[in-house]
Amino acid sequence: MHFRYRSGERPLAGYTLRRGVGKGGFGEVYLAYSDGGKEVALKLICGHTAVELRGIAHCLNLKHPNLVHLYDLRFDEQKKPWLVMEFILGESLAQIVQRSANGLPEQMVREWFLSYALGLHHLHDRGIVHRDLKPGNVFIENGHLKIGDYGLCKTITDAAQGHTTHMGTVHYMAPEIGQGNYTRSIDIYSSGIMLYELLLGRVPFNGQSVGEIIIKHMTDQPDVSMIPPRFQPIVLKSLEKSPENRYATIQEMARDIERLASPLIVPVPRNGPQPVDSLVVKPTPEVVLHGPQEPRYRPVPPPPPPSNPPLPSNVVPESAKLPPPSPMERFEELAKSMLAVPILLLPVVGLSILFTGASDPWGYCRFGMLVTLFIWSILIVTKLGHAPVRWHRFALVFAGVAIGTLHIWSIGWTPTLDSVFYDRVPWHTHLRPVIFFALVLGVLNWSEWISRTRESLWSSWPVVIATGFGWFLWLAWRDAPPGTPWIPAIAAAIVQFVSPWHPLPVAPKTRKLTLRSSYSPAPSDTVGEFSSGMSVPRSTGD
């Protein structure tokens, strides 16, 4: 992906670009740092500027934990607009759905959608319609969900005046958009499409052209046969063709999803048994007694556990885990990592020569080459193939033997007949480097330290462990060349930086839903108590 600016440039006063993050029809997004060290995202608005600036103006002062924060709108020396906003260290919901071909677990969908509803409600409560809701504009950071990309936002009064040229993404567009109808109902429709996609991993309406997809939105009914039964009524109501038949507010839709975790209560017949089909389901959890032991209502027995029970909210499903990289991707990652190793080692060797005042700088260069081969061995063994960890250890032991042999050859000792039987130094003393490198590579857990799905990009614990183990072996090899015990520590520090890091998505923790408009009645006027243990106000206005 080609960006206009490179890392280190300062097109906007007060900010230094770090790298390009994304690119779309409305501009380019960069990771940048302010002069004070604040990490931000800078968006260069270079397409449909008037539309984008109007949407930004509506949302510039919004503050909500489930919305991406906008800090400022600035202009560079060429009068180009730059949006300064919060940088999300995570990935979009679209990326997670793309890795989950069969959809996400129901519990995860429920938790994430309730968080999404909180953010969208805040927009609607301020009289703003998003108009471009889709998984690509929803972001997950440490399990926390945030809605972003406000370029198409309009106020309700502006939205009623007619449509504009840019109306959002066709797969998520409500049927009435073509008539210039921009009310909250179009966001409700887009939310229903997103809920469908989260549950099944695909959108309900697709086609070969934009026109075909629009016609399906206007005429076809969504196929909900594969959706979990308890979600089907919610999806169908949110995707009604007529806005009057949909949910009036995102609050109503969120309440129905919140109720999915509540136990069902059914009446007990007073005049003998009746068919199960005649029992009416009552959502009210009230218990009224008519006699010593004759409850009027009783809980429904729990259904048998499903064949694929939903995962807890803090467990990442198998479908959301990263797919294994292809051989070509492994080769590309390995090549980039190996090229980065000598670049990072060069300043280390240079500083060592400068501060120690070494009389033999070539010795330090040989030391740098030895460390480079050491790290390359780790990368080659662990990055290629899918062998178990124990086979990685065996391969690293052989690599350590080879590196140790190369080392003793570089210092001038070769295993000849005279050197073995007539040298003053016993021959097994010269094999200490071989044992040293074999143990360091074979014992330490290098595979886990550079795993693609490790907890963080860089951790100090591997460096501490490698340093302690290197100096422990130093006790048995005191006549080693200078700096040799530091090889494991240097390798543990550099090998983490050059190894790719792709953290797994984290499921959000269970949260309480609180949706109340500033125009809602008092908290005591509630629709009931749900499984989350809190009340949701009965509000018909948004």
Beta strands, then each sheet from edge to edge (+ up, - down):
strand 1: 15-24
strand 2: 27-34
strand 3: 39-45
strand 4: 70-75
strand 5: 81-86
strand 6: 91-92
strand 7: 128-129
strand 8: 138-141
strand 9: 144-147
strand 10: 154-155
strand 11: 265-267
strand 12: 297-299
strand 13: 526-529
strand 14: 535-537
sheet 1: 1+ 2- 3+ 5- 4+
sheet 2: 6+ 8- 9+
sheet 3: 7+ 10-
sheet 4: 11+ 12-
sheet 5: 13+ 14-
end
